[in-house]
Amino acid sequence: MEKAAVEISRSESVMPQYGMVIDLKRCYGCYSCSMACKTANHTPPGVFWARVLMSEVGAYPNAVRQALPVLCMQCDEPSCMEVCPTGATQKRDDGIVIVEKDKCMGCKYCIMACPYGARYSVEDWESYFPDGLPLTPLEEFQKKAWEEKSGVGVATKCDFCLDRITEGKKPACVEACPANARIFGDHSDPDSEISILIKKERGQVLNPEFGNKPKVYYLFPR
């Protein structure tokens, strides 16, 4: 039997608190994470649960291009959950923040409340091709799969590929990264790989002043 992709070193009776580390020294902006996320979650055109922001630091001849992958930060204190009037946004016991599509009324309060811009709402599925052309068979398949999982006109977001985690797999973005820049595991286990990296490499969260306590950490170039 193959070893489970998500390593949990503590007793099974202890609920893991899932988190992620992104090593910016390794990431070179190939967008494999974005494409893997779209394939795994059937997200529509224009919807990127896993985005890669590009910036340029310094001046010629010492300018450096830096890729910054972003996704739902799976906050310990999620603003999106605080403003949800129906209880559709919930934080699971393992720390993953989810949206129950059948409870969501599409008010978009959570989209406005999320300080990381990690939420979307899709009313109509638009083709990747020019206006007027019908959806291709592949797009029809993607649309049906998206609506079955995420609904229509409701809030959607990254859930760390919860369906894959349940099967003992890594999130699609982690598995697809050719540079091994993403590490996924139990944030609350001091002996887990991500906990050791955060401590050893001085992992930081984005915009800690927001007060949301994200569980996605970054290892910045020194």
Disulfide bonds with the S-S distance in Angstrom:
none
